[in-house]
Amino acid sequence: MYNNGFFAPFISAGPFALTIIIILFLMSVITWAIFFRKLRQFRRARVQTRSFLNVFGYRRGLEDYQELTRLFPDSPLSALLTAAVEEWQMLREQFGREGDREVMGQLVFNITEAMERAGSRQSDLLESSLSFLAITTMVAPFLGLLGTVQGVLRTFLSLRGAQLPTLQLIAPGISDALVTTVMGLLVAIPAALFYNYCVAHTRGLQSEMERFISELTGVFRRELVVSGWSPAGTVVSHRGSNPGRGPRE
């Protein structure tokens, strides 16, 4: 049935080539599984980040901020906001006297550092499994090439002592050589596409996190200087306080 079909070279491959084909097949299965998982992850992160930014400027207190993080848990910005609020509350408990406003102003940088640490953890989550895609992109063609070289070598070794080489002597080695090359490319090309797709979306979310860290640091600093901070006060993000960030479509 498959003697002259597409699968014929795979079925008739020698043990060495068949081993390489099995390895490449497993790499391909893992690659596609990673891609679909990352596709869902990036889709949720993009949608929730867009919604997060649309309503962020209209939140007025810590309670509203905490509610925002519960509404959009899959947005990486929620983790940054949570880290900022927790650090702010800890600093306010330790330096909550009215006379410590200047000290609090100097410690706003601690909030930035807390957000940067949270952003680093979110970046690790976004970049998880991408190393496997990168390795597959590089290794799969070389595995195919290894099968090619072995097939050609086996072909020439089989011709030693043969006075008149025939197609039956040449075909098995050439078949092994070609099938592993094809398989290696079929695995490497999608892996390369998936890797670049994931890297592009990861960098986009990382850039959004960097902008949000800068914006939220400004919010905390502004509230200390302008809004009359007091020990019992809360962080207030006044509606329209950031005209540069409009609603996201």
N, C-alpha and C positions, 0 to 999 in steps of 0.2 A: 504493500500500500504506500509506503514512504520511500520506496527504493529510488524514485526519481523526484521526490518532493523536497520541500525546503528543509524538513527535519532529517532527511537521509544522512547528511554529513554528521549531525549530532548523534544519531543512533549508532552509526558505524565508526565513530571515533575510537581511537585506541585508548588504553588505560590512562596514559599521561594526559592526553588531551581531554579525556572525559573528566578527570579530576579537576582540571582547570575550569572546565565548563560548569561543573557543579559549584565550585567556589564563586565564580562570576555570577551564577544564577542566584546564590544566596545573597551576595552583595547587592544585586539588583532588587531583590525582594525587600531588603532592609532599606535601600535607598528610597523606594517608592513609599514605604511605610513612614519613613521620616518626613518625606515631602508632604504627604497628606496631613500628618499631625502638625507640622509647622504651618501649613496652609490654614488650618483651623485656628491655631494659636495667633497668627498674625492678623487674621480676619477679625477675631474677637478684640484683639488689642487695638486695631485701627478704629473699629466702630466705637468702642467704649472710650477711647482717647478723644475722638471727635466730640462725642456727647459730653464727656468730662469738661472739655475746654469751653463748650457752649454755655454751660451753667456755672462754671467756676467763679466768674466775676460777679455773680449775683448772690453768692453766699456771704453771710455776715458775721458768723462767729465760729468758735471751735466746734460747737455741736453740729453746725451746718457742714463744716469741713469733714467731720467724722461720718456724717450721714452720706456725704458725697463719696467717700471711699467705700462705703458699703453698697452704694448703688452701682459702682463701676469697678468691681474687684479685679477684672482682667486687664484694666488699663495700667501700664507701668507707672503712670503719674500718681495713681492712688497710693502706691507704696511710698513714693517720695513725699506725698502730702502727709501720710501717716507718720513717717519718720520725723518730719518737720514739726508737726503738732506735738508729738511725744517729747521731742527735745525742748520745745518751747515750754511745755508744762513743767518739765524737770528743772529748767533754768529758773522759771518763775517761782517754783517752790523753794529753791535755794537762795535766790536773790530777789525775793518778793517785796522788799521794803521800798518805800517811795524814794528814798535817797539813793537807791541802787540803779536808778535808770541809766546812768552813764555806764555802769558795769554791764548792765543788760545789753546796752548798745554795742559794747565791745565783744560780747559773747554771741552776737547774731551770727558771727562766722561759724560758731559751733553748729548752728542749725543748717548752714550750708554744707558743712562736712557730713552731718547726719544724712542729708539728702543725697550727697555724692556717694556715700556708702550704700544707701538703698538703691541708687541708680546703678552702681556696680553689680549688685546682686541681680537686679532686673536684666542687665546686659548679659550676665552669665546665663540666665534662663532663656533669653532670646537667642543666644548663640549656641545653646546646647544642641548636640548632635551634628552641628555644622562641620565639625572636624572629620566626622565619618564621611560626609559628602566630599570634602576636600581630598581625603585619602583615597576614596574610590575613584575620583576624577584622575588622580595621578597613577594609581596602582593598576586599575583595570586594563589600560592599554598595554602596560608592560607585561601583565599576565598573558594577554593575547599574543603579544610578541614572543613570549617564552614558548607558548605552544606552537607558534609558527616556526621558530628556529628548531625546536625539537622535531616537528613534522618533516621539515626539509632535511635535517640531519638523518632522520630515520630513513627517509627516501633514498638518500645517497648511500647509506650503509647497506640498504637492501640491494643496491645495484652492483655491489662489489662481487666480482666473479661472474656476473651475468654477461654473456657474449652479446645478447641482443635484448636490451631493455624493452619491456612491454608495458602497455598501459596499466595492466593489472599490478605490476610491480610499483609503478609510480603513483597511481591514484590514491592509495590509502594515506601515504605521507602528505601529499599535497592537500588532500581533504582535511586532515588534522590541522595542517598549517592555516588554511583559510578559515575554517570554522572557529578556531580560537580567536583569530584576529577580528572576525565579524562580531563574535560575542563580546570581546573586550570593548569594542567601539559602541555596541548597543548598550552596554552598562555605563561607560564613561560619559557619553554625550548627555544623556538625561541627568546624570549626577552633576555635571558641570553647569547645566541650565538651572537645576534646582538650587545649587550652591549660590550662584550669582543672584538668583531671585531672592533667596533668604537673606543674603548679605545686604542687598539693597533695602529690603524692608527693615532689617535690623538697624542699619545706619539711620534710616528715616526716624525710627522711634527713639534712637539714642539722641539724635539732634533735637527732637521734641522734648526729651527729658532735660537736656542741657538748657534749653530756653526756659523751661518751666522752673528749674532750679534758680536761674537768674531772676525770673519774675517773682517767685515766692520769697526769695531773699529780700528783694526790694519791698515787698508787702510788709514783712516783719519790721524792717528798718524804718519804713515810713510810719508805721503805727507807733513806734517808740518815740519818734521825733514830733509827729504832727498831731496824733490823735489823743494826746494827753494820757499816756499809759499810767495805770494805777495797779496796785497789787491785786485788786479784784477784777481788773479789766480782762477783756478777751480780745483776741486778734480780730480786727474788723477789716473785711475786704469791701470797701465801699463800692456801690454799684456805679459802674462807669469809671472806676479809678484807674483803669488801664485801657485807654482808648485805642492803643495800638493793637490790641487783640480783640477782634470782633468775633461775632458768631461764626462757627464753622459750618460750612454747607456739607 
